Amino acid sequence: MRKILALLFFSFCFLVNGQEKDAPKVGLVLSGGGAKGLAHIGVLKVLEEEGVKIDYIGGTSMGAIIGGLYASGYSAHELDSIFNRQNFDILIQDNLPRRAKTFYEKEDAEKYAITLPFDNFDISFPSGLSKGQNIYNLMSRLTMHVSGVEDFSELPIPFFCIAANVETGEAVVLDKGSLAKAISASGAIPTILSPIKIDDQLLTDGGVVNNYPVEEMRSRGADVIIGVDVQDSLVNRDKLKNIFEILNQISNFRTIKDMKIKRPLTDIYIKPDITPFSVLSFEEGNAIIDSGRVAAVENLPDLKELALKTGKAEKRQPVTKIDSFNINSLSLEGNSAYPRSYVQGKLKLRYDEPYNFDDLNIGINNLSATGNFDRVNYRLIPVDDAGNYKLAMQIEESSNKMLLRLGLHYDELYKSGALINLTRKSLIFTNDVASMDVVIGDNLRYNFNYYLDKGFYWSVGFNSRYNTFEEHLDLNTLRELEQSDEIPGLRELEIKLHDFTNQIYVQTLFQQVFSFGVGVEHKYLKLSSTTFNDVANNTDEIIFDNSHYASAFGFLKYDSYDNKYFPSKGIAFKGDFHLYLYSSDYNDNFAEFSIAQGEIGYAATPFRKLSTRISTETGFKIGNDQTDVLDFMLGGYGNEFINNIKPFYGYDFLSLSADSYIQALFEVDYELFKKHHLIASANIANVEDRLFSTGNWLTLPDYTGYAMGYGIETFMGPLEVKYTYSPEVQESHWFFSLGFWF
């Protein structure tokens, strides 16, 4: 009996060893296809359910991203969850959060529709619509648990991916180095995402040269190859209706021709039905993933048979999430123009303090937001088992020092305007920027800025601007005309304002979130009207003020809004104080005076798609009551108004005027569709001379206004229409605006 049992035992061991020895090595090939590549996740779900053991993974483009993450240890369900959480518009378009930008960068980034490189006064175009920084940040975060792996054969599943050399057109196999960088390079869709430099090679989407690397997989020893093909098929002429569809069809000629050779090399060929989707159909991710599952189920008999031959794969354990870590050193490559201290300051990097990825991404975004770098690559390399890491950074400084930027805008006050901007970086110092706006249209304007960014130290700025506009004005706005005997019975007049302002200031960050600054200002103001003639001086206009003013000022700002025009969360605060010390005194009535003002706003999203905003602001004059050209003027709708002009629903521009005011605004913003906003607004105000001295600021509001508006976020800026009404005057006004405000 013992001999029989021993014989059975040895026979079983021999059988098992023979099975293990003869078990085929399985390679998984995942093609590129943009958003259609999400179908790979559905296929992986079925492979896991059936216990198919994968020995190698190779992929291109989205196949490289999905395959690389799966090879690093993620399960199919984890990948499903990861990709369902992403906002692909933000990822692809590199929309950096506003909090990553300095106050200067916020203002600079929110008024131009088009930005083009303009070095040597030669217009060129960017290498991609996006640098791909957000995608790289995400890949780096997701692969941190294998950041110490240099050879991709040492990943939980050996892996390689394909990229294309932009200079030579050759296929490049990536199987070593940074996994995050490799899969980002393989997925750098031409014209949409900029190429990535690896080992002095400029690499782009591997789908250009080898979108289905089955031969490479076979050469690595795979006995059985499972291939998932999410490439396009050719379509009929009735679906070729525009140039983009035609170009996409032409680009598919090669890949479809190649598949005639590649498909026979595939043992189990899985072709999801992705015809309803495009390369950018990320919003239909669940349907695309399901198409992959359906296609894999159609091959279930072959998959089950393969699982029997290879033995069941072990169930995947969740990837260990690294929530916090310490950075104890920094290695930096690629910086020549920008010193190490500048980079470290933007990162807000302090050694041996607890960090998480949110902290790190804020620092990386701070660097990206400067526009001084084409790409910021980094790896967190473990140095011990105690959670200490070295931050290894490779930065690519932008060679573009001059930019040409354009914008268009229309509103009811300034009317139409075309903005032409010329920006020069590193004009005098490495980290300075000079910017000149010229607005051509109904009202000629310019705005020149020079800013030397010193980070947390005192930065220096100079601003010079010229503004002019004309507006019909009720006489109640100008109190001196109200009492004039020269123009009896006149109810309206056409006024023209010229403003020429120059400022020199210094500013710094306070508590890392507030911007505090002080400076001096020269201002020239001319306020006139051509509604009637000045008979005494024999001119065609009457001049109410034509003076130069000199002042000192200080300001304090905080802004965490996620969007300037349609904020859904965050807080904004701004306080300003001007002390007017001198005037050329056209009206011979000047005395020193001060103007103080402040505003605070809060935005929140209590329900999905529904945001609420509440804000309040106030301002008052201290001193001379005679100089009223700088008084507060309320009415209309808009942004970027000069001096003390303030928007107020229910009244036309400049309809309410006094040396002090207080107002509050409440808004409800419902996002009907993506980037389409239906907004209901209500504002109240008290506007009166010496409002705070009389105590009337505590009384019920004298002025109220309501508005219903519709706004659309476009690449040119917001497109908005507002209907406003005030019960006090029982009048309504329509306001329309298009484009970023400048």
Sequence and secondary structure as in RCSB ss.txt:
>XXXX:A:sequence
MRKILALLFFSFCFLVNGQEKDAPKVGLVLSGGGAKGLAHIGVLKVLEEEGVKIDYIGGTSMGAIIGGLYASGYS
AHELDSIFNRQNFDILIQDNLPRRAKTFYEKEDAEKYAITLPFDNFDISFPSGLSKGQNIYNLMSRLTMHVSGVE
DFSELPIPFFCIAANVETGEAVVLDKGSLAKAISASGAIPTILSPIKIDDQLLTDGGVVNNYPVEEMRSRGADVI
IGVDVQDSLVNRDKLKNIFEILNQISNFRTIKDMKIKRPLTDIYIKPDITPFSVLSFEEGNAIIDSGRVAAVENL
PDLKELALKTGKAEKRQPVTKIDSFNINSLSLEGNSAYPRSYVQGKLKLRYDEPYNFDDLNIGINNLSATGNFDR
VNYRLIPVDDAGNYKLAMQIEESSNKMLLRLGLHYDELYKSGALINLTRKSLIFTNDVASMDVVIGDNLRYNFNY
YLDKGFYWSVGFNSRYNTFEEHLDLNTLRELEQSDEIPGLRELEIKLHDFTNQIYVQTLFQQVFSFGVGVEHKYL
KLSSTTFNDVANNTDEIIFDNSHYASAFGFLKYDSYDNKYFPSKGIAFKGDFHLYLYSSDYNDNFAEFSIAQGEI
GYAATPFRKLSTRISTETGFKIGNDQTDVLDFMLGGYGNEFINNIKPFYGYDFLSLSADSYIQALFEVDYELFKK
HHLIASANIANVEDRLFSTGNWLTLPDYTGYAMGYGIETFMGPLEVKYTYSPEVQESHWFFSLGFWF
>XXXX:A:secstr
 HHHHHHHHHHHHHHHHHHHHH   EEEEE   GGGGGHHHHHHHHHHHHT    EEEEETHHHHHHHHHHTT  
HHHHHHHHHT  HHHHHHT   GGGS HHHHHHHSS SEEEE GGG     SEEE  HHHHHHHHHHTGGGTT  
BGGGSSS EEEEEEETTT  EEEE BS HHHHHHHHT  TEEE  EEETTEEEEEGGGT SS HHHHHHTT SEE
EEE        GGG  SHHHHHHHHHHHHHHHHHHHHGGG SEEE    TT  TT GGGHHHHHHHHHHHHHTTH
HHHHHHHHHH              EEEEEEEEES SSS HHHHHHHHT  TTSEE HHHHHHHHHHHHHTT EEE
EEEEEEE STTSEEEEEEEEEE    EEEEEEEEEETTTEEEEEEEEEEESSSSTTEEEEEEEEEESS EEEEEE
EE  TTS EEEEEEEEEEEEEEEEGGGSHHHHT SSSTT  EEEEEEEEEEEEEEEEEEETTTEEEEEEEEEEEE
EEEE SS BTTTTBSSEEEEEEEEEEEEEEEEEE  S SSS  SEEEEEEEEEEEEEE  TTS    EEEEEEEE
EEEEEEETTEEEEEEEEEEEEEE SS  TTSEEE B  SS  TTEE BTTS TT EEESEEEEEEEEEEEEEETT
EEEEEEEEEEEE TTHHHHTGGGS  SEEEEEEEEEEEETTEEEEEEEEEETTTTEEEEEEEES   
